[in-house]
Amino acid sequence: MKLVVVTAGLTQPSSTRLLADRLAEAAGQRLGGSGPRVVELRELAVDIANNFVTGFAGARLRSALEAVAEADGVIAVTPVFSASYSGLFKSFFDLLDPDALAGTPVLIAATGGTARHSLALEHALRPLFAYLRAVVVPTAVYAASEDWGGTGDAFTGALPDRIARASGELADLMLRLTPPADEPADGGPVVEEVVPFEQQLAAVREG
């Protein structure tokens, strides 16, 4: 199970990275195995800009793009600016192959200073990943400043509850959509080794 976390926080420390880590930790408790690969876009900002200008992806950026393309599940978290995802976040996914996330479970999440930006998840992030043909989990997680340590309300619930619900949905989708080790990833039939009849007959006679 390859879980990749893409976080577009700009500061250090970052509430965006904090939310990403909590989502990854909750999903990891269900999935087990090794920890996730974290792609910190802040560290790739110059590489992303250079790729747009030159058409060439440096080694670090290429490794990050390949990790996302090969993931069994992705957690994508962005800060919200002007009621939408950050430019850095969008630029990274613009560089991804259009088919890279097809059929891949994706959990979308965002942070912002006020709850007024929470609908950015539905009018910006969800359509973006729907266009990339990812399987976006039903529960999206938005964390405003007041959500950290808050109790939430009757409709949304507290932030820890939303994290648990969304990460559980992601883990369940990953487990359901990832083929077993003996099943081809393309969904084709399992090809079993054919033993020639003469060899089978000889084994019977020797027995």
C-alpha atoms as one frame of an Amber mdcrd trajectory, in Angstrom:
protein
   0.000   0.000   0.000   1.626   3.233  -1.173   0.110   6.297   0.474   1.401
   9.666  -0.744   0.669  12.965   0.992   0.861  16.196  -1.020   0.905  19.311
   1.144   1.110  22.883  -0.134   1.690  24.814   3.083   3.958  27.826   2.644
   5.129  28.472   6.183   7.100  26.402   8.646   5.489  25.235  10.854   2.323
  25.024   8.790  -1.266  24.228   9.756  -1.607  22.656   6.304   1.222  20.234
   7.053  -0.232  19.578  10.512  -3.593  18.624   8.998  -1.860  16.457   6.387
   0.110  14.632   9.083  -2.995  13.951  11.160  -4.888  12.603   8.159  -1.954
  10.395   7.192  -1.568   9.090  10.727  -5.264   8.188  10.944  -5.206   6.454
   7.551  -1.992   4.641   8.440  -3.613   3.136  11.535  -6.067   1.363   9.234
  -3.617   0.454   6.503  -0.603  -0.601   8.559   2.729  -0.998   6.784   5.355
   1.679   6.371   4.659   5.390   6.676   3.502   7.568   3.766   5.668   9.459
   1.315   5.231  13.180   1.990   5.607  15.617  -0.910   6.210  19.094   0.539
   5.479  21.453  -2.365   7.114  24.381  -0.562  10.462  22.668  -1.146   9.674
  22.150  -4.854   8.396  25.644  -5.683  11.451  26.645  -7.735  11.544  23.276
  -9.525   7.865  23.611 -10.443   8.362  27.129 -11.813  11.425  26.030 -13.799
   9.461  23.123 -15.275   6.849  25.517 -16.647   9.544  27.726 -18.196  11.907
  25.048 -19.521   9.648  22.017 -19.900  12.159  19.991 -17.899  11.455  18.391
 -14.512  14.448  18.192 -12.198  15.233  15.017 -10.296  13.375  16.013  -7.098
  10.245  17.112  -8.947  10.300  14.071 -11.207  10.558  11.802  -8.168   7.565
  13.528  -6.548   5.442  13.262  -9.696   6.310   9.587 -10.073   5.450   8.908
  -6.429   1.976  10.418  -6.884   1.422   8.540 -10.138   2.377   5.209  -8.537
   0.405   5.750  -5.311  -2.414   3.472  -4.166  -3.946   6.476  -2.400  -3.292
  10.218  -2.128  -3.987  12.814   0.553  -3.961  16.303  -1.003  -3.978  19.322
   1.328  -3.783  22.998   0.382  -4.177  26.348   2.093  -7.078  28.369   0.691
  -6.373  31.751  -0.893  -9.150  33.887  -2.412 -11.662  31.044  -2.001  -9.629
  28.476  -3.938  -6.553  26.249  -3.803  -3.115  27.845  -3.820  -1.296  28.481
  -7.088   1.551  26.204  -5.982  -0.888  23.346  -5.351  -2.575  23.756  -8.752
   0.752  24.108 -10.567   2.008  20.788  -9.212  -1.069  18.900 -10.355  -0.934
  20.683 -13.730   2.414  18.951 -14.272   1.010  15.506 -13.496   0.153  13.246
 -16.434  -3.629  13.562 -17.047  -4.077   9.795 -16.593  -1.801   9.421 -13.557
  -4.578   9.555 -10.954  -7.280   7.724 -12.883  -9.019   5.350 -10.455  -6.792
   6.378  -7.531  -8.501   7.123  -4.178  -7.864  10.733  -3.126  -8.715  12.500
   0.129  -8.992  16.277  -0.299  -8.415  18.691   2.558  -7.728  22.377   3.089
  -6.898  24.958   5.733  -7.802  28.614   6.061  -8.216  31.470   8.457 -12.004
  31.438   8.380 -14.747  28.875   7.856 -16.127  31.006   4.996 -13.593  29.358
   2.673 -14.696  25.794   3.421 -16.748  25.479   0.219 -13.508  25.725  -1.779
 -13.244  21.979  -1.231 -16.445  21.412  -3.197 -16.250  24.064  -5.907 -12.481
  23.918  -6.555 -10.693  20.806  -5.261 -13.345  18.169  -5.931 -13.845  19.231
  -9.591 -10.061  19.285 -10.110  -9.654  15.662  -9.039 -12.863  14.620 -10.785
 -11.293  15.986 -13.990  -8.214  13.850 -13.296 -10.613  10.871 -12.883  -9.515
  10.174  -9.325 -11.901   8.519  -6.870 -12.465  11.310  -4.348 -13.646  10.140
  -0.917 -17.035  11.508   0.179 -15.772  13.368   3.256 -13.551  16.390   2.627
 -11.789  17.997   5.591 -11.509  21.743   6.091  -9.763  23.214   9.130 -10.230
  26.872   9.966  -8.244  28.554  12.715 -11.048  28.010  15.225 -11.255  24.283
  14.419  -7.974  23.466  16.122  -9.110  22.366  19.533 -12.748  23.246  18.824
 -15.784  21.042  19.307 -17.448  21.615  15.933 -21.228  21.611  15.599 -24.080
  19.147  15.157 -23.590  18.994  11.370 -19.817  18.988  10.823 -18.584  17.439
  14.077 -15.246  18.203  15.665 -12.107  18.239  13.520 -10.780  14.918  14.956
 -14.093  13.267  14.018 -13.886  14.539  10.456 -10.265  13.413  10.199 -11.170
   9.932  11.404 -14.145   9.637   9.064 -12.322  10.877   5.951  -9.160   8.830
   6.544 -11.294   5.754   7.189 -13.048   6.256   3.856  -9.688   6.606   2.109
  -8.240   3.474   3.717 -11.352   1.443   2.887 -11.216   2.550  -0.750  -7.507
   1.750  -1.004  -8.040  -1.731   0.417 -11.019  -2.332  -1.862  -9.487  -1.051
  -5.108  -5.924  -2.372  -4.786  -5.714  -5.869  -6.343  -4.217  -8.739  -4.305
  -0.593  -9.617  -4.919  -1.496 -12.575  -7.176  -3.956 -10.553  -9.269  -2.736
  -8.438 -12.205  -3.031  -4.680 -11.587  -4.827  -4.243 -14.927  -7.669  -6.484
 -13.793  -6.821  -9.227 -16.291  -7.024 -12.942 -15.534  -4.463 -14.676 -13.366
  -2.324 -16.848 -15.632  -1.498 -20.170 -14.002   1.427 -22.351 -14.991   0.360
 -25.150 -17.350   1.908 -28.584 -16.645   2.175 -30.757 -19.798  -0.022 -33.867
 -19.758   2.942 -36.204 -20.239   4.567 -34.770 -17.118   1.344 -35.219 -15.108
   0.995 -38.801 -16.319   4.604 -39.614 -15.419   4.026 -38.247 -11.911   0.979
 -40.518 -11.508   2.904 -43.600 -12.628   5.781 -42.865 -10.264   3.285 -42.490
  -7.408
